[in-house]
Amino acid sequence: MNIDSIQNGIVLDHITAGKALQIYNDLHLDKLDCSVAIIKNVKSRKMGKKDILKIDQSIDINLDVLGYIDPDISVNIIKDGELIEKKKIELPERLVGIKKCTNPRCITTTEQGIQHIFKLTDRENRIYRCIYCEADK
Amino acid sequence: MKHLIDPMDLSLEEIDHILTLAQDIIDHKEKYSQVCRGKKLATLFFEPSTRTRLSFEAAMMELGGNVLGFSSANSSSSAKGESVGDTVKVVSCYADIIAMRHFKEGAPMLASMKSDVPIINAGDGGHNHPTQTLTDLLTIKREKGRLSDLTIGLCGDLMFGRTVHSLIKAISRYENIRFVLISPEELKIPDYIRTEVIESNNIPYMEVTSMEDVIGDLDILYMTRVQRERFFNEADYIRLKDSYILDNSKLALANQNLSILHPLPRVNEIAVEVDDDPRACYFRQALNGKYVRMALIMTLLGLEADE
């Protein structure tokens, strides 16, 4: 299967197989007018199989979303058909508006307009806790 | 501006300052009787409470200040659907400091992000209760003369008992602490307290289901109530509510230096016959709660007594 290379845009590579659609949704790529390719289960020497997302437009990517979902993703910035930058992804210290607390006792379940915020409390095990109730759900 | 939301908001130096100030208030009550003159404390209690609310109000009155507020969600605008954030923004126009209890976990944290005046968490669901922790620390310090080198037994509802979570966090920072966690399987401490507080600080601990087996090894026995309001399922509450009852026959197995603490209210987990034993500290503990809250209010308002 062939997908055309892009001239100006972003290629998200080395996505864990099966996570491309989650990233597509969490980055709100459905709102874009440009071409977006979701390529699933691509053969990879390093990973066995992987997903790739190609976005045919230069946009600001929320790197915290990517870092939370999978900090091993490669973010390649393409300009005039050339790779001009590889962005490094890290596990973000805070997640703001990315995930919702599901603890039924948490104030976030009843307070209107509250921003869901999580902080990284265990980098090794990638555990985030709600800043309000400290639950990791 | 400083708030007290989590017991870990205070450094060891700040805790030491508050406990030392509380002791000075106990020793020289007159000196502090007008420190808060012209200041107002708002007590926003969205969940009923007796001793915490009254001890805050008594604390402010003994400092010469005034008190306003409400004692249940039904008597506040939250019954009309007002958000916690809006309530706090409005009340911070009227008061110099706010003590807040809420049944939802994290509500005081939210309040601190909206308020123009210091917020004190007076208990948020099953989460934290830092002023009870300060009360507990003052009681331990006064009864034992130290906050280190202690074997502390915590008994009862360790899962939903916010006073237990807050005390474990706070006292884990002192030297040579050992925990004995006594609870039924269903009410063991949450994993995050075990792993991120106790184990990560390399504190020796054991989890047991029998009080009799361990009571002889304890310097402190911290009893808690199995709280009906924390259960979604009434049947589970009824099954577990009488899990641990301390009476004179169990107390006979303890050493003479044991100090028995309880955040109160008790239901039946400590038999009334125990009250006369000199090792029962829980009513002295309730009194300490007023003094430590006086010290906290002064500290958060940046006030000092005239010498």
Interface residues (C-beta under 8 A of the other chain):
Chain A: N103 R105 C106 I107 T108 T109 T110 E111 Q112 G113 I114 T121 D122 R129 C130 I131 Y132 C133 E134 A135 D136
Chain B: S83 V84 G85 H102 F103 K104 E105 G106 A107 M109 L110 D124 G125 G126 H127 Y192 E196
